[in-house]
């Protein structure tokens, strides 16, 4: 995506001056996406994933958050906002370090991030964000395909993502960063997929 107003770079300080409700994601100072309206399929999957994580984490050290929430991938609370040039809004995150939870944003990489694919975001989620999440040190990354009802799980090993597996509606996923959480994907993909879709990611 081309930059807004043809700017060469954007900082988080500039972004904070935008009107409330107007959002974007930026990597290396470059705008990679504006927040689009979500489809019903996207909303259903995100809702059910959030329920699974939230119920398990209630009363525990880690917390889960859903988009829209800014995640400043490489920064600390003392970082000058004029120097922040990487922030994203993953669909779902899990944060186990309370020091990363600021009043208005998440500062530093979460422990887990999940992105739900759409035709307009698939390239960002599979390439741009994949690489930045790996670089930032997010331990576990889920790429969720609501159209084909599959979740790809990547684990960070020696600084590089390794695919743990692909999990379908009939499967149960073990959440690697949490010791005993398993999610039955029939509770996430509530409606059986049609055999064909007009648009696939």
C-alpha positions as CSV (number, residue, x, y, z in Angstrom):
1,X,0.0,0.0,0.0
2,X,1.3,3.5,-0.8
3,X,1.9,5.8,2.1
4,X,-0.8,8.2,3.2
5,X,-0.3,11.7,1.7
6,X,2.9,10.3,0.0
7,X,4.9,10.7,3.2
8,X,8.2,9.0,3.3
9,X,7.8,7.8,6.9
10,X,5.4,8.0,9.7
11,X,6.2,8.0,13.4
12,X,3.9,6.9,16.3
13,X,3.8,10.5,17.5
14,X,2.3,11.6,14.2
15,X,-0.2,8.7,14.3
16,X,-1.4,9.7,17.8
17,X,-2.5,13.0,16.4
18,X,-5.0,11.3,14.0
19,X,-8.7,11.5,14.7
20,X,-10.0,8.9,17.1
21,X,-11.2,5.8,15.3
22,X,-8.8,6.2,12.4
23,X,-6.2,3.5,12.5
24,X,-3.3,2.0,10.6
25,X,-0.4,-0.4,10.9
26,X,3.2,0.7,10.2
27,X,6.4,-1.3,9.8
28,X,9.7,0.5,9.5
29,X,7.8,3.8,9.2
30,X,5.8,2.6,6.2
31,X,2.0,2.3,6.4
32,X,1.2,-1.3,5.5
33,X,-2.6,-1.3,6.1
34,X,-5.6,0.7,7.1
35,X,-8.0,-1.0,9.4
36,X,-10.9,-2.4,7.2
37,X,-14.3,-3.5,8.4
38,X,-14.3,-7.1,9.3
39,X,-16.5,-9.8,7.7
40,X,-18.9,-11.9,9.7
41,X,-16.7,-15.0,9.2
42,X,-13.7,-13.0,10.6
43,X,-15.8,-11.8,13.5
44,X,-17.1,-15.2,14.4
45,X,-13.6,-16.8,14.4
46,X,-12.1,-14.0,16.4
47,X,-14.9,-14.0,19.0
48,X,-14.6,-17.7,19.6
49,X,-10.8,-17.7,19.8
50,X,-11.0,-14.8,22.3
51,X,-13.5,-16.7,24.4
52,X,-11.3,-19.8,24.5
53,X,-8.2,-17.8,25.6
54,X,-10.1,-15.4,28.0
55,X,-11.8,-18.3,29.9
56,X,-8.6,-20.2,30.3
57,X,-6.6,-17.1,31.4
58,X,-9.1,-15.7,33.9
59,X,-7.3,-15.3,37.2
60,X,-3.9,-16.2,35.6
61,X,-0.8,-14.1,35.0
62,X,-1.2,-13.8,31.2
63,X,-3.8,-11.7,29.5
64,X,-5.4,-11.8,26.1
65,X,-6.4,-8.7,24.0
66,X,-8.1,-8.4,20.6
67,X,-7.8,-5.7,17.9
68,X,-7.9,-2.8,17.8
69,X,-5.0,-2.4,20.2
70,X,-1.6,-0.9,19.2
71,X,1.4,-3.2,19.7
72,X,4.8,-1.4,19.5
73,X,6.9,-4.4,18.6
74,X,10.4,-3.3,19.4
75,X,10.0,-0.6,22.1
76,X,10.0,-0.1,25.8
77,X,7.9,2.3,28.0
78,X,10.7,4.8,28.1
79,X,11.0,4.9,24.2
80,X,10.4,8.3,22.7
81,X,7.2,8.1,20.7
82,X,8.9,10.1,18.0
83,X,11.2,7.2,17.5
84,X,8.6,4.4,17.3
85,X,8.3,3.3,13.7
86,X,6.8,-0.2,14.1
87,X,3.3,-0.8,15.4
88,X,0.6,-3.3,14.5
89,X,-2.8,-4.4,15.6
90,X,-2.9,-8.2,15.6
91,X,-6.3,-9.7,15.7
92,X,-5.5,-11.5,19.0
93,X,-2.5,-11.4,21.4
94,X,-1.5,-13.0,24.6
95,X,0.8,-11.0,26.9
96,X,2.5,-12.6,30.0
97,X,4.6,-9.7,31.1
98,X,2.4,-7.1,32.8
99,X,5.2,-4.5,32.3
100,X,4.4,-4.5,28.6
101,X,0.8,-3.5,29.2
102,X,0.6,0.3,29.1
103,X,-2.5,2.4,29.7
104,X,-3.0,2.9,25.9
105,X,-0.9,0.3,24.1
106,X,1.3,-2.8,24.4
107,X,5.0,-2.0,24.6
108,X,7.2,-4.8,23.3
109,X,6.4,-8.2,21.7
110,X,3.5,-10.3,23.0
111,X,4.1,-13.9,23.7
112,X,1.5,-15.1,21.1
113,X,0.0,-13.3,18.2
114,X,-2.8,-14.5,15.9
115,X,-3.9,-13.0,12.6
116,X,-7.1,-13.9,10.8
117,X,-6.6,-13.9,7.0
118,X,-8.7,-12.0,4.5
119,X,-8.0,-11.5,0.8
120,X,-6.9,-7.9,1.5
121,X,-4.5,-8.8,4.4
122,X,-3.1,-12.2,3.5
123,X,0.1,-10.9,2.0
124,X,0.8,-8.7,5.1
125,X,0.1,-11.5,7.5
126,X,2.1,-14.2,5.7
127,X,5.1,-12.1,4.7
128,X,5.5,-8.6,6.2
129,X,4.1,-9.3,9.7
130,X,5.5,-12.8,9.7
131,X,9.0,-11.4,9.3
132,X,8.5,-8.6,11.8
133,X,7.0,-10.9,14.4
134,X,9.9,-13.3,14.0
135,X,12.4,-10.4,14.3
136,X,10.6,-9.0,17.4
137,X,10.7,-12.4,19.1
138,X,7.0,-13.3,19.4
139,X,7.2,-16.9,20.6
140,X,4.2,-18.2,18.9
141,X,2.4,-17.0,15.8
142,X,-1.0,-18.3,14.5
143,X,-2.2,-17.7,10.9
144,X,-5.9,-18.4,10.9
145,X,-7.7,-19.0,7.6
146,X,-11.5,-18.8,8.2
147,X,-12.3,-19.7,4.6
148,X,-10.5,-23.1,4.6
149,X,-10.9,-23.5,8.4
150,X,-7.3,-24.1,9.2
151,X,-4.7,-22.6,11.6
152,X,-1.0,-22.6,10.9
153,X,1.1,-22.6,14.0
154,X,4.7,-21.2,14.0
155,X,7.1,-21.5,17.0
156,X,10.2,-19.4,17.4
157,X,13.3,-21.5,17.6
158,X,16.7,-19.9,17.7
159,X,15.3,-16.7,16.3
160,X,13.5,-18.3,13.4
161,X,9.9,-19.4,13.0
162,X,9.4,-23.2,12.4
163,X,6.0,-24.4,11.4
164,X,4.7,-26.7,14.1
165,X,1.7,-27.8,12.0
166,X,-1.5,-27.1,10.2
167,X,-4.7,-27.8,12.3
168,X,-8.1,-28.2,10.8
169,X,-11.7,-28.1,12.2
170,X,-11.5,-31.7,13.4
171,X,-8.3,-31.1,15.3
172,X,-7.3,-29.9,18.8
173,X,-4.5,-27.3,19.1
174,X,-2.2,-27.3,22.0
175,X,-1.2,-23.7,22.9
176,X,2.6,-24.0,23.3
177,X,3.2,-20.9,25.4
178,X,0.5,-22.0,27.9
179,X,1.2,-25.3,29.7
180,X,-2.2,-27.0,29.6
181,X,-4.5,-25.1,27.2
182,X,-5.9,-27.1,24.3
183,X,-8.5,-25.6,21.9
184,X,-11.0,-27.8,20.0
185,X,-11.3,-26.1,16.7
186,X,-14.9,-27.2,16.3
187,X,-15.5,-24.5,18.9
188,X,-13.7,-21.9,16.8
189,X,-14.9,-22.8,13.3
190,X,-18.6,-23.2,14.3
191,X,-20.0,-23.7,10.8
192,X,-18.7,-26.3,8.5
193,X,-17.0,-24.8,5.5
194,X,-18.6,-24.9,2.1
195,X,-16.8,-27.0,-0.5
196,X,-15.8,-23.9,-2.5
197,X,-15.5,-20.2,-1.9
198,X,-15.5,-17.4,-4.4
199,X,-12.6,-15.8,-2.7
200,X,-9.9,-17.7,-0.9
201,X,-6.7,-16.3,0.7
